[in-house]
Amino acid sequence: MFSKSTEYALRAIIYLAQKSSVDHKIGITELSEAIDSPKSFTAKILQN
């Protein structure tokens, strides 16, 4: 079983891999809404 941080990080990476492109950059707001994670928490786990 994964911690919440790990789970959100994995979900974020998968979302970024599927949705981002050269023409469309994913912002933290869009990402946090897509993975159902608080915006500040998403930013914090992705800084690592």
URJOTA-V631858 format. One record per pair of residues at least 12 apart in sequence whose C-alpha atoms are under 7 Angstrom apart, sorted by the first residue. I is the first residue (numbers start at 1). J is the second residue. D is the distance in whole Angstrom. If there is no record, write none. Layout:
I;J;D
I;J;D
This chain:
5;45;7
9;45;7
9;46;7
11;35;6
12;31;7
12;35;7
28;43;7
